[in-house]
Amino acid sequence: MMSNSKDWKDRVNKTTAHLAGWTTGWVITMAVATFGPTYLWDFQQWLTIIAILLNLSLGLGMIVAYIRHLKTQDEMMQKIQLQAMAMALGVGVVGGLSYSLLDTTNIISSGAKIPYLVILICITYLVSIFVNSKRYR
C-alpha cells in the first residue's frame, strides 16, 4: 500500500509540475501578445498574429495538462475541483451576461471590460476551492 501511495503522490506531483509549466508558458505568451505590439514590434500584424496563435496553442496545452492533472487527483479533490469549476462557470456566464447587459443598455458608461470578468471568474474559483476544501476535510 505504501508503494501505491508513493506512486500516486509522485504522479500528482508530476502532473502538478507539468500543469505549472503549461500555465507559466500561457501567462508569458499572454503578456507577449498583449504588450508585444506596443513595446516590441511596433504593431506589425503578422507578429501579433503569431503571438496570439502561440498563446492559443499554449492555452490548449494548459487545458489538456489540467485535465490530466485532475485525473490523478483522488475522488475528494476531483469533487472539490468540479464544484469550483461549476461555480466559476455559473458566475462567469450569469455575471458576464448581466455585465454585458449593463453595457449594452448604457447603465455603465465605461463599457464592459473582459479583464473584470476574468478576475471575477478566478476569484470565484479560488474561493470555491477554499470553501469546499474546508467543508470536506
Phi and psi restraints in degrees (value plus and minus 20) as a CYANA .aco file:
   2 MET   PHI     -81.3   -41.3
   2 MET   PSI     -59.5   -19.5
   3 SER   PHI     -81.9   -41.9
   3 SER   PSI     -64.0   -24.0
   4 ASN   PHI     -84.5   -44.5
   4 ASN   PSI     -59.9   -19.9
   5 SER   PHI     -83.8   -43.8
   5 SER   PSI     -61.9   -21.9
   6 LYS   PHI     -86.4   -46.4
   6 LYS   PSI     -63.0   -23.0
   7 ASP   PHI     -80.6   -40.6
   7 ASP   PSI     -62.5   -22.5
   8 TRP   PHI     -83.4   -43.4
   8 TRP   PSI     -65.2   -25.2
   9 LYS   PHI     -82.9   -42.9
   9 LYS   PSI     -59.1   -19.1
  10 ASP   PHI     -83.0   -43.0
  10 ASP   PSI     -61.2   -21.2
  11 ARG   PHI     -85.0   -45.0
  11 ARG   PSI     -62.4   -22.4
  12 VAL   PHI     -82.8   -42.8
  12 VAL   PSI     -66.1   -26.1
  13 ASN   PHI     -82.0   -42.0
  13 ASN   PSI     -59.8   -19.8
  14 LYS   PHI     -85.6   -45.6
  14 LYS   PSI     -65.6   -25.6
  15 THR   PHI     -90.3   -50.3
  15 THR   PSI     -50.5   -10.5
  16 THR   PHI     -85.1   -45.1
  16 THR   PSI     -66.2   -26.2
  17 ALA   PHI     -84.0   -44.0
  17 ALA   PSI     -60.7   -20.7
  18 HIS   PHI     -82.2   -42.2
  18 HIS   PSI     -65.7   -25.7
  19 LEU   PHI     -82.7   -42.7
  19 LEU   PSI     -62.1   -22.1
  20 ALA   PHI     -81.0   -41.0
  20 ALA   PSI     -59.4   -19.4
  21 GLY   PHI     -84.0   -44.0
  21 GLY   PSI     -67.6   -27.6
  22 TRP   PHI     -83.2   -43.2
  22 TRP   PSI     -61.4   -21.4
  23 THR   PHI     -85.1   -45.1
  23 THR   PSI     -63.2   -23.2
  24 THR   PHI     -80.7   -40.7
  24 THR   PSI     -65.5   -25.5
  25 GLY   PHI     -80.9   -40.9
  25 GLY   PSI     -61.2   -21.2
  26 TRP   PHI     -84.8   -44.8
  26 TRP   PSI     -64.0   -24.0
  27 VAL   PHI     -83.4   -43.4
  27 VAL   PSI     -62.6   -22.6
  28 ILE   PHI     -83.0   -43.0
  28 ILE   PSI     -65.1   -25.1
  29 THR   PHI     -89.1   -49.1
  29 THR   PSI     -47.8    -7.8
  30 MET   PHI     -84.5   -44.5
  30 MET   PSI     -63.7   -23.7
  31 ALA   PHI     -84.4   -44.4
  31 ALA   PSI     -62.6   -22.6
  32 VAL   PHI     -83.4   -43.4
  32 VAL   PSI     -65.1   -25.1
  33 ALA   PHI     -86.7   -46.7
  33 ALA   PSI     -51.0   -11.0
  34 THR   PHI     -97.8   -57.8
  34 THR   PSI     -68.1   -28.1
  35 PHE   PHI    -120.5   -80.5
  35 PHE   PSI     -37.7     2.3
  36 GLY   PHI     -76.7   -36.7
  36 GLY   PSI     -67.0   -27.0
  37 PRO   PHI     -76.9   -36.9
  37 PRO   PSI     -57.5   -17.5
  38 THR   PHI    -100.4   -60.4
  38 THR   PSI     -64.4   -24.4
  39 TYR   PHI    -126.1   -86.1
  39 TYR   PSI     -36.6     3.4
  40 LEU   PHI    -135.4   -95.4
  40 LEU   PSI     -60.9   -20.9
  41 TRP   PHI    -152.4  -112.4
  41 TRP   PSI       4.3    44.3
  42 ASP   PHI      27.6    67.6
  42 ASP   PSI      29.2    69.2
  43 PHE   PHI      39.9    79.9
  43 PHE   PSI       9.8    49.8
  44 GLN   PHI     -91.7   -51.7
  44 GLN   PSI      94.9   134.9
  45 GLN   PHI     -79.1   -39.1
  45 GLN   PSI     -60.9   -20.9
  46 TRP   PHI     -84.4   -44.4
  46 TRP   PSI     -55.6   -15.6
  47 LEU   PHI     -89.5   -49.5
  47 LEU   PSI     -56.6   -16.6
  48 THR   PHI     -85.3   -45.3
  48 THR   PSI     -62.4   -22.4
  49 ILE   PHI     -81.7   -41.7
  49 ILE   PSI     -64.3   -24.3
  50 ILE   PHI     -81.0   -41.0
  50 ILE   PSI     -63.6   -23.6
  51 ALA   PHI     -82.9   -42.9
  51 ALA   PSI     -61.1   -21.1
  52 ILE   PHI     -87.9   -47.9
  52 ILE   PSI     -62.0   -22.0
  53 LEU   PHI     -85.1   -45.1
  53 LEU   PSI     -57.8   -17.8
  54 LEU   PHI     -84.5   -44.5
  54 LEU   PSI     -62.9   -22.9
  55 ASN   PHI     -81.7   -41.7
  55 ASN   PSI     -63.8   -23.8
  56 LEU   PHI     -81.0   -41.0
  56 LEU   PSI     -63.9   -23.9
  57 SER   PHI     -81.9   -41.9
  57 SER   PSI     -66.2   -26.2
  58 LEU   PHI     -87.7   -47.7
  58 LEU   PSI     -52.6   -12.6
  59 GLY   PHI     -83.0   -43.0
  59 GLY   PSI     -62.0   -22.0
  60 LEU   PHI     -85.3   -45.3
  60 LEU   PSI     -60.6   -20.6
  61 GLY   PHI     -81.7   -41.7
  61 GLY   PSI     -58.4   -18.4
  62 MET   PHI     -84.7   -44.7
  62 MET   PSI     -59.9   -19.9
  63 ILE   PHI     -82.9   -42.9
  63 ILE   PSI     -65.0   -25.0
  64 VAL   PHI     -82.7   -42.7
  64 VAL   PSI     -62.5   -22.5
  65 ALA   PHI     -82.8   -42.8
  65 ALA   PSI     -57.9   -17.9
  66 TYR   PHI     -86.5   -46.5
  66 TYR   PSI     -61.5   -21.5
  67 ILE   PHI     -82.5   -42.5
  67 ILE   PSI     -64.3   -24.3
  68 ARG   PHI     -82.3   -42.3
  68 ARG   PSI     -60.3   -20.3
  69 HIS   PHI     -82.5   -42.5
  69 HIS   PSI     -64.1   -24.1
  70 LEU   PHI     -79.6   -39.6
  70 LEU   PSI     -56.5   -16.5
  71 LYS   PHI     -87.0   -47.0
  71 LYS   PSI     -41.3    -1.3
  72 THR   PHI    -107.8   -67.8
  72 THR   PSI     -31.4     8.6
  73 GLN   PHI     -94.6   -54.6
  73 GLN   PSI     135.0   175.0
  74 ASP   PHI     -93.7   -53.7
  74 ASP   PSI     151.0   191.0
  75 GLU   PHI     -80.4   -40.4
  75 GLU   PSI     -56.2   -16.2
  76 MET   PHI     -86.1   -46.1
  76 MET   PSI     -66.2   -26.2
  77 MET   PHI     -85.1   -45.1
  77 MET   PSI     -57.1   -17.1
  78 GLN   PHI     -81.6   -41.6
  78 GLN   PSI     -62.0   -22.0
  79 LYS   PHI     -84.0   -44.0
  79 LYS   PSI     -63.8   -23.8
  80 ILE   PHI     -81.6   -41.6
  80 ILE   PSI     -65.7   -25.7
  81 GLN   PHI     -83.8   -43.8
  81 GLN   PSI     -64.3   -24.3
  82 LEU   PHI     -81.0   -41.0
  82 LEU   PSI     -64.1   -24.1
  83 GLN   PHI     -85.8   -45.8
  83 GLN   PSI     -58.6   -18.6
  84 ALA   PHI     -86.9   -46.9
  84 ALA   PSI     -60.9   -20.9
  85 MET   PHI     -85.8   -45.8
  85 MET   PSI     -58.9   -18.9
  86 ALA   PHI     -83.5   -43.5
  86 ALA   PSI     -62.9   -22.9
  87 MET   PHI     -85.0   -45.0
  87 MET   PSI     -64.7   -24.7
  88 ALA   PHI     -84.2   -44.2
  88 ALA   PSI     -60.8   -20.8
  89 LEU   PHI     -83.8   -43.8
  89 LEU   PSI     -66.8   -26.8
  90 GLY   PHI     -81.0   -41.0
  90 GLY   PSI     -68.1   -28.1
  91 VAL   PHI     -83.8   -43.8
  91 VAL   PSI     -59.1   -19.1
  92 GLY   PHI     -83.6   -43.6
  92 GLY   PSI     -65.5   -25.5
  93 VAL   PHI     -91.1   -51.1
  93 VAL   PSI     -74.1   -34.1
  94 VAL   PHI     -85.2   -45.2
  94 VAL   PSI     -69.1   -29.1
  95 GLY   PHI     -84.3   -44.3
  95 GLY   PSI     -61.4   -21.4
  96 GLY   PHI     -84.7   -44.7
  96 GLY   PSI     -62.6   -22.6
  97 LEU   PHI     -88.8   -48.8
  97 LEU   PSI     -58.3   -18.3
  98 SER   PHI     -84.6   -44.6
  98 SER   PSI     -62.3   -22.3
  99 TYR   PHI     -80.8   -40.8
  99 TYR   PSI     -62.6   -22.6
 100 SER   PHI     -83.3   -43.3
 100 SER   PSI     -60.4   -20.4
 101 LEU   PHI     -82.9   -42.9
 101 LEU   PSI     -59.4   -19.4
 102 LEU   PHI     -79.4   -39.4
 102 LEU   PSI     -57.1   -17.1
 103 ASP   PHI     -93.0   -53.0
 103 ASP   PSI     -70.0   -30.0
 104 THR   PHI     -89.0   -49.0
 104 THR   PSI     -42.6    -2.6
 105 THR   PHI    -115.8   -75.8
 105 THR   PSI     -11.9    28.1
 106 ASN   PHI      41.1    81.1
 106 ASN   PSI       7.6    47.6
 107 ILE   PHI     -96.6   -56.6
 107 ILE   PSI     -54.2   -14.2
 108 ILE   PHI    -127.0   -87.0
 108 ILE   PSI     115.9   155.9
 109 SER   PHI    -110.3   -70.3
 109 SER   PSI     -41.7    -1.7
 110 SER   PHI    -100.4   -60.4
 110 SER   PSI     -31.6     8.4
 111 GLY   PHI      65.1   105.1
 111 GLY   PSI     126.1   166.1
 112 ALA   PHI     -90.4   -50.4
 112 ALA   PSI     116.3   156.3
 113 LYS   PHI    -140.2  -100.2
 113 LYS   PSI     105.8   145.8
 114 ILE   PHI     -78.4   -38.4
 114 ILE   PSI     -56.2   -16.2
 115 PRO   PHI     -78.0   -38.0
 115 PRO   PSI     -53.5   -13.5
 116 TYR   PHI     -84.8   -44.8
 116 TYR   PSI     -59.4   -19.4
 117 LEU   PHI     -87.7   -47.7
 117 LEU   PSI     -61.6   -21.6
 118 VAL   PHI     -81.6   -41.6
 118 VAL   PSI     -62.9   -22.9
 119 ILE   PHI     -82.2   -42.2
 119 ILE   PSI     -63.9   -23.9
 120 LEU   PHI     -79.4   -39.4
 120 LEU   PSI     -64.4   -24.4
 121 ILE   PHI     -83.2   -43.2
 121 ILE   PSI     -65.3   -25.3
 122 CYS   PHI     -84.2   -44.2
 122 CYS   PSI     -63.8   -23.8
 123 ILE   PHI     -84.1   -44.1
 123 ILE   PSI     -62.1   -22.1
 124 THR   PHI     -80.4   -40.4
 124 THR   PSI     -64.6   -24.6
 125 TYR   PHI     -81.0   -41.0
 125 TYR   PSI     -69.5   -29.5
 126 LEU   PHI     -83.9   -43.9
 126 LEU   PSI     -64.0   -24.0
 127 VAL   PHI     -83.8   -43.8
 127 VAL   PSI     -60.6   -20.6
 128 SER   PHI     -83.9   -43.9
 128 SER   PSI     -60.7   -20.7
 129 ILE   PHI     -80.6   -40.6
 129 ILE   PSI     -67.2   -27.2
 130 PHE   PHI     -81.7   -41.7
 130 PHE   PSI     -70.4   -30.4
 131 VAL   PHI     -83.2   -43.2
 131 VAL   PSI     -66.6   -26.6
 132 ASN   PHI     -87.6   -47.6
 132 ASN   PSI     -54.7   -14.7
 133 SER   PHI     -83.5   -43.5
 133 SER   PSI     -62.3   -22.3
 134 LYS   PHI     -86.0   -46.0
 134 LYS   PSI     -60.2   -20.2
 135 ARG   PHI     -84.8   -44.8
 135 ARG   PSI     -61.0   -21.0
 136 TYR   PHI    -114.1   -74.1
 136 TYR   PSI     -27.1    12.9
